Amino acid sequence: MDIGVDTRPAEAYAVSAEFYDLLHARSYHRHAQALAGAAAAARIGIVEIGAGTGLVTEVLIDASIVPVHAVEPAATMRSLLLSRLHPPVGRSAADRVTVHACSALDLSLTEQADLAVCLRLVPCLPPEERRALWRMVADLLVPGGLLFLDRPPARLPARPTRRSLGEVRLGIDTYRGQVTARAEDGRIRCDYAYLVCRQGRILRRAQESFLLRPMTVRALREELAQAGLALEDELTADVLRVRRGVRRAPAPC
């Protein structure tokens, strides 16, 4: 499972944004292509929560014919998102896309979507914000609407693990990245390290860290049910399918 790097505060990604499309695109494209069918079937609207640089957004737009709402509060990521979405002359998708520069919890889109997508966000939220997110999603979806989210990590790593993000060559420069995950105070600390080399010489090093909260599928299912959402099955090994019920669960007192 790929560990996401999204934490959603507006000041995040000051370091990672530069390297995001270069080194994270492969896993995002895999998820995006799996969601293309659901986007094509949407008949009311699509909301992407945590759109990042638009790697998934672009596929959702191209596959669909409905309004698309891309939610991204982080200014560094949103600037890349807007650049990606600015269409060539004559591309009609521009009339269907709205970018929201706010937290998902600040959205006001009651029953304006039959598809919601939320990737690499949920493990980054504190429990109270996560539960508020489920209520917000249940509110924006029409009855029977679908939510797709990536499977959160189920447990803390027993020992530090390191994974390569790959290598990309641009001209005479090489961009490399790796992520190290370790347990820290009941959460998973992910340290992303980036390296820029020119003909074997290191030009720059950069690092940014993020904290994730593990959550079992059973606990996730119970939280979703409290908001009137039902965890159904897997779209892929990494992406879960959730459906809003016909009846909304009552808000907690």
N, C-alpha and C positions, 0 to 999 in steps of 0.2 A: 504494500500500500504506500502511495506517495503521501508524505506528510506535507500539509499545506503551510503556507507562510503568512496567511492573512490575519491581521489583528484588528483591522478596521478603524483605529483612531486616525484622525485626519492628519496627524504629523508622522504617521508610519511611512515606511518605504523610501525614506530620504536616501538610503543606500541601495536598497534592492531594486528600485524602479529601473535604474540604468541597465540592470542585467536580466530583468524579468523575461522579456520576450526572447532573448538570446538563449537562456538556459532552462526556462520552465515551459516553453511552448509545447514540447512533445507530449507531456502528460495532459496538458490542457486540451490539446487537439484530440487526444483519444477520448476524453470525456465529451467534448463538444460534438464529435461525430456520432456518438451514441445517443445524444439528445436531439439530433436533427429530426428524427422521425416524430418525436413528441412535439417539436416546434411546428412541423408541417401540419400536424393534426389540430393545433390550437385554432380556435374560432372566435375568441374574445380578446385575449391579450396575453402578453408574456411579461413577467417581472423577473429580472436577474438581480439577486441580492448579493452585493460584493462583486461587481463586474470587473474590477481590476483594470488591466490594460485593454480589455475587450477581446481577448483570445477566444472566449466562448461566445461573447455577444455577437461577434461577426457571423458565426455559424447560425445562431438563433435567428438573426435578421434575414439572412439569405435563404433559410429553410422555410420561413413563415410568410404569412400575408397579413398579419394582425399588428396592432401597435405593440412596441417593445419598450419597456421601461428598464433602463440600466441604472442601478443604484451604486454609487461609489463615493464615499465621504473623503477618502484620502486624496489630497490635492495633487500629489506627485503622480499617482496612478491615474487619476481622472484626466490629467493633461494628456497622457498617452492615449487614453480611451477616446477622448474627443478628437485627437489627431487621426486615430484609426477610423472613426466613424464618419469623419467629414468626407462626403462622397464625391466621386468624380461627377462632372456635369451630366445630368440626365439620369442619374441613379435615383429611382423613386423611393428607395428605402429611407432617404432623409426625412420624408414626410411621416414616417412611422416610428422614429426613434426619439425618445426623450431621455436625457441624462439627469439624474437626481443627485445633487451634491449634498447629500444628507445621510444620516444613519437610517437604516431600514426601519428602526423604531419610530422615526419621525415621518414616515410615509403616510399619505392619506389617499388610499386607492381601494376603497371598499368594493369588493366583488367586481373588479375590473380586469381579472385575469382568470384563465383556465389552466395556466401553466406558470409555475414559479421554479426558479433554479437557484440553488444556494450552494456554491462549492467553496471549500477551504475557508470556511468562516465559523461554523458551529463550534468546533473544539476550542476556538479562541475566546469564546464568550464566557463570562461568569454565569453561574447557574440562573440567577434572577433575570439576566438579560436574555439568556437562551430561552427561558420559558416565555418571556415577553415576545420574543421573536416568533415562537409558535403561534401565539394568539394573533399577532399581526398577520402572519401568513394565512391563518384560517379566515381572517377578516377580508383579505384582499382576493382570495380565491372564491369563485362561485362554487356552489355545491357540486361535488364530484370532481372538482379541479385537482390537478396533480402538482406535487412538489417533488423535485429531485434534489438530493443532497448526497455528498460523499460520505462514506462510512467513517465515523470518528475512530481514533485509536482506542482500543478496548482496555488497554492496561499500560502501566508505566514500563519503560524498558528496564530489563534486569541489569543491564550494563550499558555504558555508552556505545552507540552505534554510529558509524560514519558511512555516508552514501555519496557517490559522485553525482553531480548534476550535469556532467558532460563537458564537452569542449567545443568551442566554435572558433573558426578562423575568419578574420576580417582583414584583408590586405596582409600586412606583415605582422599583425597582432593576433594573439591567441587569448581567448577568454575562457576561464575555467571556474567551476564552482563546486562546492561540496557542502553537505549539511551534516552536523553532528547532533544527535539527539541523546539526552540524558535525563534521568529523573531528578527533579528539584522541588522540594516542598510539596509533594503530591501532584505536581504538574510535570509536563514534558518540556524541557528547555531545548529549543532548536536553534543552534548557532549556524548561520549561513555565512560561509567564507567565500569571497570572490578574489580572483587573481587575474591580472592582465599582464601578459608577457609579450616581449618583442624580440624575436630571434634569440630565444633562450634567456633573455634578461628580464627580470621582474620590474615592470613599470609601476604597478599600483597594487595594493592590497585593500580590501574593504570587507567589513563584516557587519551583520545585523542579526539580532536575536529576537526570538518570539517564544511565547509560552502557550502551550496547549493543555487542555483538560481532557483526560481519558474518560470514556463513557461506554458502557456496554450497550449492545443492541437492545437488551431487555429494558434497561433504564430509559433508553431513548424512546422505545415503544410506549412506555408508561407516560412519559412526559407529553408525547405527541397526543395520546388519547385524551389527556386532560384538557387539551385545546380543541378537541373535536377533529383530530387528524389521525388517520390510521396508517401505520406502516404495513405495506402490502408485501413487497418482495424486492428482489434486486433487478436493476436494469443491467448492470455489469457487476463484476466482483467488487468494484469500488463505489458504485453509485446505487443508492437506495430509492425506491419509489414509495411515495406517501400520497394518500388521497384525503381530501376534505370530505367529511360526511355530509349527509343531507341536513342533519340537525347540528347546530352548534352547541358545544358544551357550555353550561352556564359559567360566567366569570367567577373566579374565586372571591369569597367575601373578604 
